[in-house]
């Protein structure tokens, strides 16, 4: 007798770009994770997992190394000019 798996379909694999997009959408102020999940065919618990991973470890997949965010724009710093005492 062959045992049957409780899982009806194979586990879904989502691309890292897709995960990052879901995290971006879910991170917006006032975002409804349940609605985002429904619109994209994902279980909301999966999006919450990706959000936690991103917030805690800076990554969307445990298979990827943590990322360091850096701004591509230059940052202006205040400068105080002091006269030369000579």
Biotite code that builds the C-alpha atoms (Angstrom):
import biotite.structure as struc

atoms = struc.array([
    struc.Atom([0.000, 0.000, 0.000], chain_id="A", res_id=1, res_name="UNK", atom_name="CA", element="C"),
    struc.Atom([1.382, 3.365, -1.045], chain_id="A", res_id=2, res_name="UNK", atom_name="CA", element="C"),
    struc.Atom([1.182, 6.194, 1.498], chain_id="A", res_id=3, res_name="UNK", atom_name="CA", element="C"),
    struc.Atom([-0.201, 9.489, 0.276], chain_id="A", res_id=4, res_name="UNK", atom_name="CA", element="C"),
    struc.Atom([1.358, 12.808, 1.042], chain_id="A", res_id=5, res_name="UNK", atom_name="CA", element="C"),
    struc.Atom([-0.816, 15.374, 2.818], chain_id="A", res_id=6, res_name="UNK", atom_name="CA", element="C"),
    struc.Atom([0.431, 17.971, 0.357], chain_id="A", res_id=7, res_name="UNK", atom_name="CA", element="C"),
    struc.Atom([-1.737, 18.065, -2.778], chain_id="A", res_id=8, res_name="UNK", atom_name="CA", element="C"),
    struc.Atom([0.567, 20.232, -4.860], chain_id="A", res_id=9, res_name="UNK", atom_name="CA", element="C"),
    struc.Atom([4.324, 20.751, -4.844], chain_id="A", res_id=10, res_name="UNK", atom_name="CA", element="C"),
    struc.Atom([5.636, 23.610, -2.752], chain_id="A", res_id=11, res_name="UNK", atom_name="CA", element="C"),
    struc.Atom([5.720, 26.914, -4.632], chain_id="A", res_id=12, res_name="UNK", atom_name="CA", element="C"),
    struc.Atom([9.053, 28.576, -5.269], chain_id="A", res_id=13, res_name="UNK", atom_name="CA", element="C"),
    struc.Atom([8.991, 32.352, -5.577], chain_id="A", res_id=14, res_name="UNK", atom_name="CA", element="C"),
    struc.Atom([11.760, 34.377, -7.185], chain_id="A", res_id=15, res_name="UNK", atom_name="CA", element="C"),
    struc.Atom([13.755, 36.726, -5.001], chain_id="A", res_id=16, res_name="UNK", atom_name="CA", element="C"),
    struc.Atom([12.515, 39.667, -7.089], chain_id="A", res_id=17, res_name="UNK", atom_name="CA", element="C"),
    struc.Atom([8.920, 38.649, -6.371], chain_id="A", res_id=18, res_name="UNK", atom_name="CA", element="C"),
    struc.Atom([9.638, 38.303, -2.631], chain_id="A", res_id=19, res_name="UNK", atom_name="CA", element="C"),
    struc.Atom([11.306, 41.703, -2.521], chain_id="A", res_id=20, res_name="UNK", atom_name="CA", element="C"),
    struc.Atom([8.353, 43.278, -4.338], chain_id="A", res_id=21, res_name="UNK", atom_name="CA", element="C"),
    struc.Atom([5.918, 41.756, -1.829], chain_id="A", res_id=22, res_name="UNK", atom_name="CA", element="C"),
    struc.Atom([8.036, 43.054, 1.068], chain_id="A", res_id=23, res_name="UNK", atom_name="CA", element="C"),
    struc.Atom([8.110, 46.527, -0.502], chain_id="A", res_id=24, res_name="UNK", atom_name="CA", element="C"),
    struc.Atom([4.323, 46.543, -0.927], chain_id="A", res_id=25, res_name="UNK", atom_name="CA", element="C"),
    struc.Atom([3.696, 45.202, 2.583], chain_id="A", res_id=26, res_name="UNK", atom_name="CA", element="C"),
    struc.Atom([6.086, 47.755, 4.123], chain_id="A", res_id=27, res_name="UNK", atom_name="CA", element="C"),
    struc.Atom([4.120, 50.747, 2.894], chain_id="A", res_id=28, res_name="UNK", atom_name="CA", element="C"),
    struc.Atom([2.177, 52.669, 5.541], chain_id="A", res_id=29, res_name="UNK", atom_name="CA", element="C"),
    struc.Atom([-1.405, 51.415, 5.718], chain_id="A", res_id=30, res_name="UNK", atom_name="CA", element="C"),
    struc.Atom([-0.689, 48.352, 3.570], chain_id="A", res_id=31, res_name="UNK", atom_name="CA", element="C"),
    struc.Atom([-3.043, 45.391, 3.991], chain_id="A", res_id=32, res_name="UNK", atom_name="CA", element="C"),
    struc.Atom([-0.925, 42.233, 3.817], chain_id="A", res_id=33, res_name="UNK", atom_name="CA", element="C"),
    struc.Atom([-3.985, 40.010, 3.408], chain_id="A", res_id=34, res_name="UNK", atom_name="CA", element="C"),
    struc.Atom([-5.110, 41.990, 0.356], chain_id="A", res_id=35, res_name="UNK", atom_name="CA", element="C"),
    struc.Atom([-1.601, 41.995, -1.159], chain_id="A", res_id=36, res_name="UNK", atom_name="CA", element="C"),
    struc.Atom([-1.438, 38.238, -0.612], chain_id="A", res_id=37, res_name="UNK", atom_name="CA", element="C"),
    struc.Atom([-4.831, 37.618, -2.256], chain_id="A", res_id=38, res_name="UNK", atom_name="CA", element="C"),
    struc.Atom([-4.000, 39.792, -5.261], chain_id="A", res_id=39, res_name="UNK", atom_name="CA", element="C"),
    struc.Atom([-0.740, 37.911, -5.827], chain_id="A", res_id=40, res_name="UNK", atom_name="CA", element="C"),
    struc.Atom([-1.808, 34.358, -4.997], chain_id="A", res_id=41, res_name="UNK", atom_name="CA", element="C"),
    struc.Atom([0.353, 34.053, -1.889], chain_id="A", res_id=42, res_name="UNK", atom_name="CA", element="C"),
    struc.Atom([-0.564, 33.030, 1.639], chain_id="A", res_id=43, res_name="UNK", atom_name="CA", element="C"),
    struc.Atom([-0.375, 36.092, 3.897], chain_id="A", res_id=44, res_name="UNK", atom_name="CA", element="C"),
    struc.Atom([1.693, 34.151, 6.457], chain_id="A", res_id=45, res_name="UNK", atom_name="CA", element="C"),
    struc.Atom([4.405, 33.724, 3.826], chain_id="A", res_id=46, res_name="UNK", atom_name="CA", element="C"),
    struc.Atom([4.544, 37.484, 3.253], chain_id="A", res_id=47, res_name="UNK", atom_name="CA", element="C"),
    struc.Atom([4.747, 38.059, 7.016], chain_id="A", res_id=48, res_name="UNK", atom_name="CA", element="C"),
    struc.Atom([7.658, 35.590, 7.122], chain_id="A", res_id=49, res_name="UNK", atom_name="CA", element="C"),
    struc.Atom([9.475, 37.465, 4.338], chain_id="A", res_id=50, res_name="UNK", atom_name="CA", element="C"),
    struc.Atom([8.803, 40.759, 6.143], chain_id="A", res_id=51, res_name="UNK", atom_name="CA", element="C"),
    struc.Atom([10.282, 39.420, 9.399], chain_id="A", res_id=52, res_name="UNK", atom_name="CA", element="C"),
    struc.Atom([13.333, 38.075, 7.587], chain_id="A", res_id=53, res_name="UNK", atom_name="CA", element="C"),
    struc.Atom([13.853, 41.413, 5.863], chain_id="A", res_id=54, res_name="UNK", atom_name="CA", element="C"),
    struc.Atom([13.429, 43.460, 9.054], chain_id="A", res_id=55, res_name="UNK", atom_name="CA", element="C"),
    struc.Atom([15.486, 41.150, 11.297], chain_id="A", res_id=56, res_name="UNK", atom_name="CA", element="C"),
    struc.Atom([18.229, 39.974, 8.952], chain_id="A", res_id=57, res_name="UNK", atom_name="CA", element="C"),
    struc.Atom([18.176, 42.279, 5.921], chain_id="A", res_id=58, res_name="UNK", atom_name="CA", element="C"),
    struc.Atom([17.370, 39.471, 3.479], chain_id="A", res_id=59, res_name="UNK", atom_name="CA", element="C"),
    struc.Atom([14.322, 37.870, 1.891], chain_id="A", res_id=60, res_name="UNK", atom_name="CA", element="C"),
    struc.Atom([15.674, 34.349, 1.747], chain_id="A", res_id=61, res_name="UNK", atom_name="CA", element="C"),
    struc.Atom([17.810, 32.360, 4.141], chain_id="A", res_id=62, res_name="UNK", atom_name="CA", element="C"),
    struc.Atom([19.693, 31.113, 1.080], chain_id="A", res_id=63, res_name="UNK", atom_name="CA", element="C"),
    struc.Atom([20.976, 34.613, 0.334], chain_id="A", res_id=64, res_name="UNK", atom_name="CA", element="C"),
    struc.Atom([23.586, 36.546, 2.305], chain_id="A", res_id=65, res_name="UNK", atom_name="CA", element="C"),
    struc.Atom([22.366, 39.560, 4.245], chain_id="A", res_id=66, res_name="UNK", atom_name="CA", element="C"),
    struc.Atom([22.400, 42.771, 2.246], chain_id="A", res_id=67, res_name="UNK", atom_name="CA", element="C"),
    struc.Atom([23.593, 46.161, 3.319], chain_id="A", res_id=68, res_name="UNK", atom_name="CA", element="C"),
    struc.Atom([21.477, 48.994, 2.063], chain_id="A", res_id=69, res_name="UNK", atom_name="CA", element="C"),
    struc.Atom([23.387, 51.940, 0.744], chain_id="A", res_id=70, res_name="UNK", atom_name="CA", element="C"),
    struc.Atom([21.990, 55.059, -0.763], chain_id="A", res_id=71, res_name="UNK", atom_name="CA", element="C"),
    struc.Atom([23.114, 55.664, -4.322], chain_id="A", res_id=72, res_name="UNK", atom_name="CA", element="C"),
    struc.Atom([22.587, 59.389, -3.833], chain_id="A", res_id=73, res_name="UNK", atom_name="CA", element="C"),
    struc.Atom([25.283, 61.529, -2.217], chain_id="A", res_id=74, res_name="UNK", atom_name="CA", element="C"),
    struc.Atom([24.512, 62.750, 1.266], chain_id="A", res_id=75, res_name="UNK", atom_name="CA", element="C"),
    struc.Atom([25.038, 66.398, 2.139], chain_id="A", res_id=76, res_name="UNK", atom_name="CA", element="C"),
    struc.Atom([26.670, 67.045, 5.487], chain_id="A", res_id=77, res_name="UNK", atom_name="CA", element="C"),
    struc.Atom([26.732, 70.388, 7.298], chain_id="A", res_id=78, res_name="UNK", atom_name="CA", element="C"),
    struc.Atom([30.151, 72.063, 7.302], chain_id="A", res_id=79, res_name="UNK", atom_name="CA", element="C"),
    struc.Atom([31.335, 74.830, 9.592], chain_id="A", res_id=80, res_name="UNK", atom_name="CA", element="C"),
    struc.Atom([34.135, 77.029, 8.271], chain_id="A", res_id=81, res_name="UNK", atom_name="CA", element="C"),
    struc.Atom([36.560, 78.166, 10.976], chain_id="A", res_id=82, res_name="UNK", atom_name="CA", element="C"),
    struc.Atom([39.042, 80.963, 10.244], chain_id="A", res_id=83, res_name="UNK", atom_name="CA", element="C"),
    struc.Atom([42.732, 80.017, 10.291], chain_id="A", res_id=84, res_name="UNK", atom_name="CA", element="C"),
    struc.Atom([44.291, 81.334, 13.547], chain_id="A", res_id=85, res_name="UNK", atom_name="CA", element="C"),
    struc.Atom([47.516, 82.400, 11.752], chain_id="A", res_id=86, res_name="UNK", atom_name="CA", element="C"),
])
